[in-house]
Amino acid sequence: MNHFAERLRMARKKAGLSQEYVAEILSISQSNISKYENGELEPNLKLINLFMNLYKVDANYLFSKTEEDTRQK
């Protein structure tokens, strides 16, 4: 699994959200959420931004630029 996919999964779990809930909120399938988190599919920039806002993490965290989960204020 790639670092982005792993961080995406960790961010969702830290936010206390299920794949099903995220899929419903973002109007995408739960299977695609799973594929993003397993590194089988890469989200576009618009979707990455939606994940960042929903999970309250920044791009540096998702793209493994920092080990800290820097929450947006």
N, CA, C, O and CB atoms as a CASP TS submission, in Angstrom:
PFRMAT TS
TARGET T0000
AUTHOR 0000-0000-0000
METHOD Language model
MODEL 1
PARENT N/A
ATOM      1  N   MET     1       0.847  -1.172   0.000  1.00  0.00           N
ATOM      2  CA  MET     1       0.000   0.000   0.000  1.00  0.00           C
ATOM      3  C   MET     1       0.897   1.241   0.000  1.00  0.00           C
ATOM      4  O   MET     1       1.917   1.279   0.687  1.00  0.00           O
ATOM      5  CB  MET     1      -0.966  -0.005   1.225  1.00  0.00           C
ATOM      6  N   ASN     2       0.509   2.242  -0.769  1.00  0.00           N
ATOM      7  CA  ASN     2       1.308   3.459  -0.804  1.00  0.00           C
ATOM      8  C   ASN     2       0.993   4.348   0.398  1.00  0.00           C
ATOM      9  O   ASN     2      -0.030   4.188   1.065  1.00  0.00           O
ATOM     10  CB  ASN     2       1.061   4.223  -2.110  1.00  0.00           C
ATOM     11  N   HIS     3       1.901   5.288   0.653  1.00  0.00           N
ATOM     12  CA  HIS     3       1.757   6.150   1.834  1.00  0.00           C
ATOM     13  C   HIS     3       0.486   6.987   1.773  1.00  0.00           C
ATOM     14  O   HIS     3      -0.184   7.157   2.792  1.00  0.00           O
ATOM     15  CB  HIS     3       2.967   7.067   1.969  1.00  0.00           C
ATOM     16  N   PHE     4       0.143   7.512   0.604  1.00  0.00           N
ATOM     17  CA  PHE     4      -1.064   8.325   0.482  1.00  0.00           C
ATOM     18  C   PHE     4      -2.292   7.521   0.883  1.00  0.00           C
ATOM     19  O   PHE     4      -3.120   7.991   1.663  1.00  0.00           O
ATOM     20  CB  PHE     4      -1.219   8.852  -0.951  1.00  0.00           C
ATOM     21  N   ALA     5      -2.409   6.326   0.358  1.00  0.00           N
ATOM     22  CA  ALA     5      -3.567   5.478   0.647  1.00  0.00           C
ATOM     23  C   ALA     5      -3.645   5.164   2.138  1.00  0.00           C
ATOM     24  O   ALA     5      -4.722   5.207   2.733  1.00  0.00           O
ATOM     25  CB  ALA     5      -3.499   4.172  -0.167  1.00  0.00           C
ATOM     26  N   GLU     6      -2.507   4.852   2.731  1.00  0.00           N
ATOM     27  CA  GLU     6      -2.464   4.547   4.157  1.00  0.00           C
ATOM     28  C   GLU     6      -2.864   5.763   4.995  1.00  0.00           C
ATOM     29  O   GLU     6      -3.634   5.642   5.947  1.00  0.00           O
ATOM     30  CB  GLU     6      -1.065   4.070   4.554  1.00  0.00           C
ATOM     31  N   ARG     7      -2.340   6.925   4.636  1.00  0.00           N
ATOM     32  CA  ARG     7      -2.675   8.149   5.359  1.00  0.00           C
ATOM     33  C   ARG     7      -4.151   8.510   5.190  1.00  0.00           C
ATOM     34  O   ARG     7      -4.791   8.987   6.127  1.00  0.00           O
ATOM     35  CB  ARG     7      -1.796   9.305   4.878  1.00  0.00           C
ATOM     36  N   LEU     8      -4.677   8.282   4.004  1.00  0.00           N
ATOM     37  CA  LEU     8      -6.087   8.574   3.755  1.00  0.00           C
ATOM     38  C   LEU     8      -6.967   7.726   4.680  1.00  0.00           C
ATOM     39  O   LEU     8      -7.916   8.232   5.278  1.00  0.00           O
ATOM     40  CB  LEU     8      -6.447   8.310   2.268  1.00  0.00           C
ATOM     41  N   ARG     9      -6.646   6.446   4.791  1.00  0.00           N
ATOM     42  CA  ARG     9      -7.398   5.544   5.676  1.00  0.00           C
ATOM     43  C   ARG     9      -7.258   5.989   7.128  1.00  0.00           C
ATOM     44  O   ARG     9      -8.247   6.046   7.858  1.00  0.00           O
ATOM     45  CB  ARG     9      -6.907   4.084   5.515  1.00  0.00           C
ATOM     46  N   MET    10      -6.033   6.305   7.550  1.00  0.00           N
ATOM     47  CA  MET    10      -5.802   6.727   8.926  1.00  0.00           C
ATOM     48  C   MET    10      -6.572   8.002   9.247  1.00  0.00           C
ATOM     49  O   MET    10      -7.160   8.117  10.323  1.00  0.00           O
ATOM     50  CB  MET    10      -4.310   6.938   9.173  1.00  0.00           C
ATOM     51  N   ALA    11      -6.572   8.957   8.324  1.00  0.00           N
ATOM     52  CA  ALA    11      -7.275  10.225   8.542  1.00  0.00           C
ATOM     53  C   ALA    11      -8.775   9.993   8.697  1.00  0.00           C
ATOM     54  O   ALA    11      -9.414  10.603   9.553  1.00  0.00           O
ATOM     55  CB  ALA    11      -7.007  11.198   7.377  1.00  0.00           C
ATOM     56  N   ARG    12      -9.335   9.112   7.870  1.00  0.00           N
ATOM     57  CA  ARG    12     -10.767   8.813   7.981  1.00  0.00           C
ATOM     58  C   ARG    12     -11.090   8.193   9.334  1.00  0.00           C
ATOM     59  O   ARG    12     -12.060   8.572   9.989  1.00  0.00           O
ATOM     60  CB  ARG    12     -11.210   7.871   6.851  1.00  0.00           C
ATOM     61  N   LYS    13     -10.266   7.239   9.740  1.00  0.00           N
ATOM     62  CA  LYS    13     -10.509   6.569  11.012  1.00  0.00           C
ATOM     63  C   LYS    13     -10.357   7.522  12.188  1.00  0.00           C
ATOM     64  O   LYS    13     -11.150   7.475  13.129  1.00  0.00           O
ATOM     65  CB  LYS    13      -9.564   5.393  11.174  1.00  0.00           C
ATOM     66  N   LYS    14      -9.339   8.393  12.146  1.00  0.00           N
ATOM     67  CA  LYS    14      -9.154   9.378  13.218  1.00  0.00           C
ATOM     68  C   LYS    14     -10.335  10.335  13.292  1.00  0.00           C
ATOM     69  O   LYS    14     -10.686  10.815  14.370  1.00  0.00           O
ATOM     70  CB  LYS    14      -7.854  10.165  13.006  1.00  0.00           C
ATOM     71  N   ALA    15     -10.947  10.611  12.144  1.00  0.00           N
ATOM     72  CA  ALA    15     -12.123  11.482  12.118  1.00  0.00           C
ATOM     73  C   ALA    15     -13.371  10.743  12.605  1.00  0.00           C
ATOM     74  O   ALA    15     -14.420  11.358  12.798  1.00  0.00           O
ATOM     75  CB  ALA    15     -12.352  12.024  10.700  1.00  0.00           C
ATOM     76  N   GLY    16     -13.261   9.427  12.804  1.00  0.00           N
ATOM     77  CA  GLY    16     -14.377   8.632  13.306  1.00  0.00           C
ATOM     78  C   GLY    16     -15.468   8.392  12.278  1.00  0.00           C
ATOM     79  O   GLY    16     -16.642   8.260  12.626  1.00  0.00           O
ATOM     80  N   LEU    17     -15.077   8.336  11.008  1.00  0.00           N
ATOM     81  CA  LEU    17     -16.056   8.183   9.927  1.00  0.00           C
ATOM     82  C   LEU    17     -15.927   6.822   9.250  1.00  0.00           C
ATOM     83  O   LEU    17     -14.823   6.297   9.100  1.00  0.00           O
ATOM     84  CB  LEU    17     -15.884   9.300   8.892  1.00  0.00           C
ATOM     85  N   SER    18     -17.049   6.262   8.849  1.00  0.00           N
ATOM     86  CA  SER    18     -17.034   4.997   8.111  1.00  0.00           C
ATOM     87  C   SER    18     -16.888   5.276   6.615  1.00  0.00           C
ATOM     88  O   SER    18     -17.168   6.380   6.147  1.00  0.00           O
ATOM     89  CB  SER    18     -18.327   4.178   8.391  1.00  0.00           C
ATOM     90  N   GLN    19     -16.455   4.282   5.889  1.00  0.00           N
ATOM     91  CA  GLN    19     -16.380   4.408   4.430  1.00  0.00           C
ATOM     92  C   GLN    19     -17.758   4.691   3.860  1.00  0.00           C
ATOM     93  O   GLN    19     -17.895   5.491   2.935  1.00  0.00           O
ATOM     94  CB  GLN    19     -15.791   3.131   3.794  1.00  0.00           C
ATOM     95  N   GLU    20     -18.768   4.051   4.396  1.00  0.00           N
ATOM     96  CA  GLU    20     -20.130   4.235   3.899  1.00  0.00           C
ATOM     97  C   GLU    20     -20.595   5.680   4.087  1.00  0.00           C
ATOM     98  O   GLU    20     -21.214   6.261   3.194  1.00  0.00           O
ATOM     99  CB  GLU    20     -21.091   3.274   4.612  1.00  0.00           C
ATOM    100  N   TYR    21     -20.294   6.255   5.251  1.00  0.00           N
ATOM    101  CA  TYR    21     -20.693   7.636   5.530  1.00  0.00           C
ATOM    102  C   TYR    21     -19.969   8.600   4.587  1.00  0.00           C
ATOM    103  O   TYR    21     -20.588   9.500   4.020  1.00  0.00           O
ATOM    104  CB  TYR    21     -20.397   8.002   7.005  1.00  0.00           C
ATOM    105  N   VAL    22     -18.677   8.412   4.423  1.00  0.00           N
ATOM    106  CA  VAL    22     -17.890   9.283   3.533  1.00  0.00           C
ATOM    107  C   VAL    22     -18.416   9.186   2.108  1.00  0.00           C
ATOM    108  O   VAL    22     -18.559  10.199   1.423  1.00  0.00           O
ATOM    109  CB  VAL    22     -16.385   8.904   3.575  1.00  0.00           C
ATOM    110  N   ALA    23     -18.701   7.978   1.667  1.00  0.00           N
ATOM    111  CA  ALA    23     -19.228   7.782   0.320  1.00  0.00           C
ATOM    112  C   ALA    23     -20.543   8.528   0.135  1.00  0.00           C
ATOM    113  O   ALA    23     -20.766   9.159  -0.898  1.00  0.00           O
ATOM    114  CB  ALA    23     -19.424   6.292   0.034  1.00  0.00           C
ATOM    115  N   GLU    24     -21.404   8.454   1.132  1.00  0.00           N
ATOM    116  CA  GLU    24     -22.695   9.142   1.044  1.00  0.00           C
ATOM    117  C   GLU    24     -22.506  10.659   1.008  1.00  0.00           C
ATOM    118  O   GLU    24     -23.118  11.341   0.186  1.00  0.00           O
ATOM    119  CB  GLU    24     -23.592   8.749   2.231  1.00  0.00           C
ATOM    120  N   ILE    25     -21.664  11.187   1.894  1.00  0.00           N
ATOM    121  CA  ILE    25     -21.425  12.630   1.969  1.00  0.00           C
ATOM    122  C   ILE    25     -20.828  13.165   0.662  1.00  0.00           C
ATOM    123  O   ILE    25     -21.205  14.240   0.195  1.00  0.00           O
ATOM    124  CB  ILE    25     -20.491  12.952   3.146  1.00  0.00           C
ATOM    125  N   LEU    26     -19.895  12.407   0.077  1.00  0.00           N
ATOM    126  CA  LEU    26     -19.195  12.859  -1.131  1.00  0.00           C
ATOM    127  C   LEU    26     -19.866  12.397  -2.420  1.00  0.00           C
ATOM    128  O   LEU    26     -19.388  12.700  -3.513  1.00  0.00           O
ATOM    129  CB  LEU    26     -17.768  12.368  -1.108  1.00  0.00           C
ATOM    130  N   SER    27     -20.963  11.669  -2.297  1.00  0.00           N
ATOM    131  CA  SER    27     -21.709  11.159  -3.462  1.00  0.00           C
ATOM    132  C   SER    27     -20.838  10.331  -4.403  1.00  0.00           C
ATOM    133  O   SER    27     -20.855  10.505  -5.621  1.00  0.00           O
ATOM    134  CB  SER    27     -22.320  12.318  -4.234  1.00  0.00           C
ATOM    135  N   ILE    28     -20.075   9.421  -3.790  1.00  0.00           N
ATOM    136  CA  ILE    28     -19.296   8.451  -4.560  1.00  0.00           C
ATOM    137  C   ILE    28     -19.544   7.077  -3.946  1.00  0.00           C
ATOM    138  O   ILE    28     -20.114   6.983  -2.859  1.00  0.00           O
ATOM    139  CB  ILE    28     -17.756   8.810  -4.565  1.00  0.00           C
ATOM    140  N   SER    29     -19.132   6.029  -4.614  1.00  0.00           N
ATOM    141  CA  SER    29     -19.398   4.689  -4.105  1.00  0.00           C
ATOM    142  C   SER    29     -18.442   4.314  -2.973  1.00  0.00           C
ATOM    143  O   SER    29     -17.303   4.777  -2.914  1.00  0.00           O
ATOM    144  CB  SER    29     -19.294   3.671  -5.232  1.00  0.00           C
ATOM    145  N   GLN    30     -18.940   3.466  -2.083  1.00  0.00           N
ATOM    146  CA  GLN    30     -18.110   2.964  -0.991  1.00  0.00           C
ATOM    147  C   GLN    30     -16.964   2.141  -1.543  1.00  0.00           C
ATOM    148  O   GLN    30     -15.878   2.126  -0.963  1.00  0.00           O
ATOM    149  CB  GLN    30     -18.944   2.128  -0.009  1.00  0.00           C
ATOM    150  N   SER    31     -17.186   1.456  -2.654  1.00  0.00           N
ATOM    151  CA  SER    31     -16.110   0.649  -3.241  1.00  0.00           C
ATOM    152  C   SER    31     -14.964   1.537  -3.736  1.00  0.00           C
ATOM    153  O   SER    31     -13.803   1.131  -3.690  1.00  0.00           O
ATOM    154  CB  SER    31     -16.654  -0.208  -4.402  1.00  0.00           C
ATOM    155  N   ASN    32     -15.284   2.742  -4.206  1.00  0.00           N
ATOM    156  CA  ASN    32     -14.211   3.654  -4.614  1.00  0.00           C
ATOM    157  C   ASN    32     -13.435   4.173  -3.409  1.00  0.00           C
ATOM    158  O   ASN    32     -12.216   4.334  -3.479  1.00  0.00           O
ATOM    159  CB  ASN    32     -14.785   4.829  -5.410  1.00  0.00           C
ATOM    160  N   ILE    33     -14.132   4.435  -2.303  1.00  0.00           N
ATOM    161  CA  ILE    33     -13.436   4.843  -1.077  1.00  0.00           C
ATOM    162  C   ILE    33     -12.438   3.754  -0.697  1.00  0.00           C
ATOM    163  O   ILE    33     -11.285   4.041  -0.377  1.00  0.00           O
ATOM    164  CB  ILE    33     -14.447   5.105   0.093  1.00  0.00           C
ATOM    165  N   SER    34     -12.889   2.512  -0.736  1.00  0.00           N
ATOM    166  CA  SER    34     -12.023   1.385  -0.425  1.00  0.00           C
ATOM    167  C   SER    34     -10.826   1.326  -1.379  1.00  0.00           C
ATOM    168  O   SER    34      -9.699   1.085  -0.944  1.00  0.00           O
ATOM    169  CB  SER    34     -12.815   0.079  -0.491  1.00  0.00           C
ATOM    170  N   LYS    35     -11.063   1.542  -2.660  1.00  0.00           N
ATOM    171  CA  LYS    35      -9.974   1.510  -3.646  1.00  0.00           C
ATOM    172  C   LYS    35      -8.976   2.634  -3.417  1.00  0.00           C
ATOM    173  O   LYS    35      -7.774   2.428  -3.585  1.00  0.00           O
ATOM    174  CB  LYS    35     -10.537   1.603  -5.060  1.00  0.00           C
ATOM    175  N   TYR    36      -9.447   3.826  -3.037  1.00  0.00           N
ATOM    176  CA  TYR    36      -8.531   4.928  -2.721  1.00  0.00           C
ATOM    177  C   TYR    36      -7.668   4.554  -1.521  1.00  0.00           C
ATOM    178  O   TYR    36      -6.467   4.824  -1.505  1.00  0.00           O
ATOM    179  CB  TYR    36      -9.317   6.238  -2.437  1.00  0.00           C
ATOM    180  N   GLU    37      -8.278   3.938  -0.526  1.00  0.00           N
ATOM    181  CA  GLU    37      -7.568   3.591   0.701  1.00  0.00           C
ATOM    182  C   GLU    37      -6.655   2.377   0.541  1.00  0.00           C
ATOM    183  O   GLU    37      -5.773   2.149   1.368  1.00  0.00           O
ATOM    184  CB  GLU    37      -8.559   3.332   1.801  1.00  0.00           C
ATOM    185  N   ASN    38      -6.862   1.611  -0.505  1.00  0.00           N
ATOM    186  CA  ASN    38      -6.001   0.453  -0.784  1.00  0.00           C
ATOM    187  C   ASN    38      -4.976   0.736  -1.877  1.00  0.00           C
ATOM    188  O   ASN    38      -4.190  -0.139  -2.240  1.00  0.00           O
ATOM    189  CB  ASN    38      -6.849  -0.740  -1.186  1.00  0.00           C
ATOM    190  N   GLY    39      -4.987   1.958  -2.399  1.00  0.00           N
ATOM    191  CA  GLY    39      -4.026   2.328  -3.433  1.00  0.00           C
ATOM    192  C   GLY    39      -4.344   1.763  -4.804  1.00  0.00           C
ATOM    193  O   GLY    39      -3.481   1.752  -5.682  1.00  0.00           O
ATOM    194  N   GLU    40      -5.569   1.293  -5.004  1.00  0.00           N
ATOM    195  CA  GLU    40      -5.967   0.730  -6.284  1.00  0.00           C
ATOM    196  C   GLU    40      -6.475   1.791  -7.255  1.00  0.00           C
ATOM    197  O   GLU    40      -6.545   1.558  -8.462  1.00  0.00           O
ATOM    198  CB  GLU    40      -7.030  -0.318  -6.074  1.00  0.00           C
ATOM    199  N   LEU    41      -6.827   2.958  -6.719  1.00  0.00           N
ATOM    200  CA  LEU    41      -7.381   4.051  -7.508  1.00  0.00           C
ATOM    201  C   LEU    41      -6.892   5.343  -6.889  1.00  0.00           C
ATOM    202  O   LEU    41      -6.790   5.450  -5.667  1.00  0.00           O
ATOM    203  CB  LEU    41      -8.949   3.999  -7.563  1.00  0.00           C
ATOM    204  N   GLU    42      -6.587   6.331  -7.729  1.00  0.00           N
ATOM    205  CA  GLU    42      -6.116   7.616  -7.227  1.00  0.00           C
ATOM    206  C   GLU    42      -7.190   8.679  -7.404  1.00  0.00           C
ATOM    207  O   GLU    42      -7.720   8.848  -8.502  1.00  0.00           O
ATOM    208  CB  GLU    42      -4.824   8.037  -7.943  1.00  0.00           C
ATOM    209  N   PRO    43      -7.517   9.400  -6.329  1.00  0.00           N
ATOM    210  CA  PRO    43      -8.524  10.452  -6.438  1.00  0.00           C
ATOM    211  C   PRO    43      -7.965  11.672  -7.173  1.00  0.00           C
ATOM    212  O   PRO    43      -6.761  11.925  -7.159  1.00  0.00           O
ATOM    213  CB  PRO    43      -9.025  10.856  -5.045  1.00  0.00           C
ATOM    214  N   ASN    44      -8.862  12.417  -7.813  1.00  0.00           N
ATOM    215  CA  ASN    44      -8.424  13.651  -8.473  1.00  0.00           C
ATOM    216  C   ASN    44      -8.246  14.748  -7.419  1.00  0.00           C
ATOM    217  O   ASN    44      -8.581  14.552  -6.250  1.00  0.00           O
ATOM    218  CB  ASN    44      -9.452  14.095  -9.569  1.00  0.00           C
ATOM    219  N   LEU    45      -7.723  15.888  -7.834  1.00  0.00           N
ATOM    220  CA  LEU    45      -7.433  16.968  -6.895  1.00  0.00           C
ATOM    221  C   LEU    45      -8.673  17.500  -6.192  1.00  0.00           C
ATOM    222  O   LEU    45      -8.619  17.846  -5.011  1.00  0.00           O
ATOM    223  CB  LEU    45      -6.748  18.091  -7.612  1.00  0.00           C
ATOM    224  N   LYS    46      -9.777  17.566  -6.901  1.00  0.00           N
ATOM    225  CA  LYS    46     -11.022  18.037  -6.289  1.00  0.00           C
ATOM    226  C   LYS    46     -11.423  17.114  -5.148  1.00  0.00           C
ATOM    227  O   LYS    46     -11.812  17.581  -4.077  1.00  0.00           O
ATOM    228  CB  LYS    46     -12.155  18.119  -7.337  1.00  0.00           C
ATOM    229  N   LEU    47     -11.332  15.814  -5.369  1.00  0.00           N
ATOM    230  CA  LEU    47     -11.700  14.844  -4.343  1.00  0.00           C
ATOM    231  C   LEU    47     -10.708  14.865  -3.181  1.00  0.00           C
ATOM    232  O   LEU    47     -11.110  14.736  -2.025  1.00  0.00           O
ATOM    233  CB  LEU    47     -11.775  13.441  -4.945  1.00  0.00           C
ATOM    234  N   ILE    48      -9.429  15.025  -3.475  1.00  0.00           N
ATOM    235  CA  ILE    48      -8.429  15.135  -2.414  1.00  0.00           C
ATOM    236  C   ILE    48      -8.761  16.321  -1.516  1.00  0.00           C
ATOM    237  O   ILE    48      -8.668  16.219  -0.293  1.00  0.00           O
ATOM    238  CB  ILE    48      -7.007  15.285  -3.010  1.00  0.00           C
ATOM    239  N   ASN    49      -9.144  17.437  -2.110  1.00  0.00           N
ATOM    240  CA  ASN    49      -9.520  18.615  -1.336  1.00  0.00           C
ATOM    241  C   ASN    49     -10.745  18.331  -0.464  1.00  0.00           C
ATOM    242  O   ASN    49     -10.811  18.774   0.682  1.00  0.00           O
ATOM    243  CB  ASN    49      -9.797  19.799  -2.270  1.00  0.00           C
ATOM    244  N   LEU    50     -11.707  17.598  -1.006  1.00  0.00           N
ATOM    245  CA  LEU    50     -12.888  17.235  -0.215  1.00  0.00           C
ATOM    246  C   LEU    50     -12.512  16.338   0.965  1.00  0.00           C
ATOM    247  O   LEU    50     -13.027  16.513   2.069  1.00  0.00           O
ATOM    248  CB  LEU    50     -13.926  16.527  -1.102  1.00  0.00           C
ATOM    249  N   PHE    51     -11.615  15.380   0.732  1.00  0.00           N
ATOM    250  CA  PHE    51     -11.131  14.530   1.824  1.00  0.00           C
ATOM    251  C   PHE    51     -10.440  15.370   2.892  1.00  0.00           C
ATOM    252  O   PHE    51     -10.687  15.183   4.084  1.00  0.00           O
ATOM    253  CB  PHE    51     -10.167  13.455   1.287  1.00  0.00           C
ATOM    254  N   MET    52      -9.580  16.288   2.478  1.00  0.00           N
ATOM    255  CA  MET    52      -8.858  17.135   3.423  1.00  0.00           C
ATOM    256  C   MET    52      -9.829  17.925   4.294  1.00  0.00           C
ATOM    257  O   MET    52      -9.647  18.009   5.508  1.00  0.00           O
ATOM    258  CB  MET    52      -7.918  18.089   2.678  1.00  0.00           C
ATOM    259  N   ASN    53     -10.847  18.497   3.685  1.00  0.00           N
ATOM    260  CA  ASN    53     -11.830  19.278   4.446  1.00  0.00           C
ATOM    261  C   ASN    53     -12.660  18.396   5.373  1.00  0.00           C
ATOM    262  O   ASN    53     -12.905  18.762   6.522  1.00  0.00           O
ATOM    263  CB  ASN    53     -12.752  20.037   3.494  1.00  0.00           C
ATOM    264  N   LEU    54     -13.089  17.253   4.887  1.00  0.00           N
ATOM    265  CA  LEU    54     -13.912  16.350   5.683  1.00  0.00           C
ATOM    266  C   LEU    54     -13.133  15.761   6.854  1.00  0.00           C
ATOM    267  O   LEU    54     -13.663  15.654   7.960  1.00  0.00           O
ATOM    268  CB  LEU    54     -14.459  15.232   4.810  1.00  0.00           C
ATOM    269  N   TYR    55     -11.879  15.379   6.620  1.00  0.00           N
ATOM    270  CA  TYR    55     -11.061  14.742   7.648  1.00  0.00           C
ATOM    271  C   TYR    55     -10.275  15.754   8.475  1.00  0.00           C
ATOM    272  O   TYR    55      -9.656  15.393   9.476  1.00  0.00           O
ATOM    273  CB  TYR    55     -10.109  13.755   7.012  1.00  0.00           C
ATOM    274  N   LYS    56     -10.297  17.016   8.060  1.00  0.00           N
ATOM    275  CA  LYS    56      -9.579  18.092   8.745  1.00  0.00           C
ATOM    276  C   LYS    56      -8.082  17.816   8.861  1.00  0.00           C
ATOM    277  O   LYS    56      -7.489  17.936   9.934  1.00  0.00           O
ATOM    278  CB  LYS    56     -10.165  18.303  10.126  1.00  0.00           C
ATOM    279  N   VAL    57      -7.487  17.444   7.724  1.00  0.00           N
ATOM    280  CA  VAL    57      -6.038  17.252   7.633  1.00  0.00           C
ATOM    281  C   VAL    57      -5.515  18.094   6.486  1.00  0.00           C
ATOM    282  O   VAL    57      -6.279  18.512   5.616  1.00  0.00           O
ATOM    283  CB  VAL    57      -5.672  15.747   7.432  1.00  0.00           C
ATOM    284  N   ASP    58      -4.219  18.342   6.485  1.00  0.00           N
ATOM    285  CA  ASP    58      -3.645  19.106   5.386  1.00  0.00           C
ATOM    286  C   ASP    58      -2.945  18.185   4.388  1.00  0.00           C
ATOM    287  O   ASP    58      -2.750  16.997   4.646  1.00  0.00           O
ATOM    288  CB  ASP    58      -2.664  20.153   5.921  1.00  0.00           C
ATOM    289  N   ALA    59      -2.582  18.746   3.269  1.00  0.00           N
ATOM    290  CA  ALA    59      -1.961  17.977   2.186  1.00  0.00           C
ATOM    291  C   ALA    59      -0.619  17.392   2.611  1.00  0.00           C
ATOM    292  O   ALA    59      -0.274  16.281   2.210  1.00  0.00           O
ATOM    293  CB  ALA    59      -1.774  18.856   0.952  1.00  0.00           C
ATOM    294  N   ASN    60       0.140  18.127   3.416  1.00  0.00           N
ATOM    295  CA  ASN    60       1.434  17.617   3.866  1.00  0.00           C
ATOM    296  C   ASN    60       1.281  16.296   4.609  1.00  0.00           C
ATOM    297  O   ASN    60       2.106  15.395   4.453  1.00  0.00           O
ATOM    298  CB  ASN    60       2.126  18.643   4.763  1.00  0.00           C
ATOM    299  N   TYR    61       0.246  16.180   5.401  1.00  0.00           N
ATOM    300  CA  TYR    61       0.018  14.925   6.112  1.00  0.00           C
ATOM    301  C   TYR    61      -0.367  13.813   5.135  1.00  0.00           C
ATOM    302  O   TYR    61       0.207  12.725   5.174  1.00  0.00           O
ATOM    303  CB  TYR    61      -1.079  15.103   7.177  1.00  0.00           C
ATOM    304  N   LEU    62      -1.331  14.085   4.265  1.00  0.00           N
ATOM    305  CA  LEU    62      -1.787  13.041   3.335  1.00  0.00           C
ATOM    306  C   LEU    62      -0.682  12.560   2.402  1.00  0.00           C
ATOM    307  O   LEU    62      -0.622  11.382   2.052  1.00  0.00           O
ATOM    308  CB  LEU    62      -2.949  13.554   2.511  1.00  0.00           C
ATOM    309  N   PHE    63       0.185  13.476   2.007  1.00  0.00           N
ATOM    310  CA  PHE    63       1.241  13.107   1.065  1.00  0.00           C
ATOM    311  C   PHE    63       2.556  12.793   1.758  1.00  0.00           C
ATOM    312  O   PHE    63       3.620  12.815   1.138  1.00  0.00           O
ATOM    313  CB  PHE    63       1.452  14.215   0.066  1.00  0.00           C
ATOM    314  N   SER    64       2.472  12.499   3.058  1.00  0.00           N
ATOM    315  CA  SER    64       3.612  12.025   3.850  1.00  0.00           C
ATOM    316  C   SER    64       4.756  13.024   3.925  1.00  0.00           C
ATOM    317  O   SER    64       5.912  12.622   4.056  1.00  0.00           O
ATOM    318  CB  SER    64       4.121  10.738   3.279  1.00  0.00           C
ATOM    319  N   LYS    65       4.462  14.307   3.845  1.00  0.00           N
ATOM    320  CA  LYS    65       5.508  15.311   3.977  1.00  0.00           C
ATOM    321  C   LYS    65       5.856  15.542   5.442  1.00  0.00           C
ATOM    322  O   LYS    65       6.938  16.032   5.765  1.00  0.00           O
ATOM    323  CB  LYS    65       5.075  16.624   3.322  1.00  0.00           C
ATOM    324  N   THR    66       4.931  15.186   6.317  1.00  0.00           N
ATOM    325  CA  THR    66       5.139  15.330   7.754  1.00  0.00           C
ATOM    326  C   THR    66       4.525  14.140   8.459  1.00  0.00           C
ATOM    327  O   THR    66       3.554  13.554   7.981  1.00  0.00           O
ATOM    328  CB  THR    66       4.533  16.654   8.281  1.00  0.00           C
ATOM    329  N   GLU    67       5.092  13.786   9.593  1.00  0.00           N
ATOM    330  CA  GLU    67       4.548  12.676  10.373  1.00  0.00           C
ATOM    331  C   GLU    67       3.380  13.115  11.233  1.00  0.00           C
ATOM    332  O   GLU    67       2.591  12.286  11.686  1.00  0.00           O
ATOM    333  CB  GLU    67       5.626  12.066  11.246  1.00  0.00           C
ATOM    334  N   GLU    68       3.266  14.419  11.460  1.00  0.00           N
ATOM    335  CA  GLU    68       2.197  14.938  12.300  1.00  0.00           C
ATOM    336  C   GLU    68       0.902  15.051  11.539  1.00  0.00           C
ATOM    337  O   GLU    68       0.881  15.350  10.345  1.00  0.00           O
ATOM    338  CB  GLU    68       2.576  16.279  12.867  1.00  0.00           C
ATOM    339  N   ASP    69      -0.178  14.807  12.250  1.00  0.00           N
ATOM    340  CA  ASP    69      -1.517  14.994  11.707  1.00  0.00           C
ATOM    341  C   ASP    69      -1.903  16.437  11.996  1.00  0.00           C
ATOM    342  O   ASP    69      -2.607  16.712  12.968  1.00  0.00           O
ATOM    343  CB  ASP    69      -2.557  13.972  12.327  1.00  0.00           C
ATOM    344  N   THR    70      -1.444  17.361  11.155  1.00  0.00           N
ATOM    345  CA  THR    70      -1.665  18.780  11.359  1.00  0.00           C
ATOM    346  C   THR    70      -3.084  19.133  10.963  1.00  0.00           C
ATOM    347  O   THR    70      -3.422  19.163   9.780  1.00  0.00           O
ATOM    348  CB  THR    70      -0.654  19.614  10.559  1.00  0.00           C
ATOM    349  N   ARG    71      -3.902  19.396  11.948  1.00  0.00           N
ATOM    350  CA  ARG    71      -5.303  19.718  11.700  1.00  0.00           C
ATOM    351  C   ARG    71      -5.436  21.145  11.239  1.00  0.00           C
ATOM    352  O   ARG    71      -4.744  22.038  11.728  1.00  0.00           O
ATOM    353  CB  ARG    71      -6.148  19.486  12.949  1.00  0.00           C
ATOM    354  N   GLN    72      -6.346  21.359  10.277  1.00  0.00           N
ATOM    355  CA  GLN    72      -6.645  22.704   9.827  1.00  0.00           C
ATOM    356  C   GLN    72      -7.441  23.411  10.904  1.00  0.00           C
ATOM    357  O   GLN    72      -8.249  22.789  11.593  1.00  0.00           O
ATOM    358  CB  GLN    72      -7.413  22.691   8.488  1.00  0.00           C
ATOM    359  N   LYS    73      -7.222  24.683  11.049  1.00  0.00           N
ATOM    360  CA  LYS    73      -7.963  25.482  12.047  1.00  0.00           C
ATOM    361  C   LYS    73      -9.202  26.039  11.427  1.00  0.00           C
ATOM    362  O   LYS    73      -9.965  26.738  12.094  1.00  0.00           O
ATOM    363  CB  LYS    73      -7.102  26.623  12.613  1.00  0.00           C
TER
END
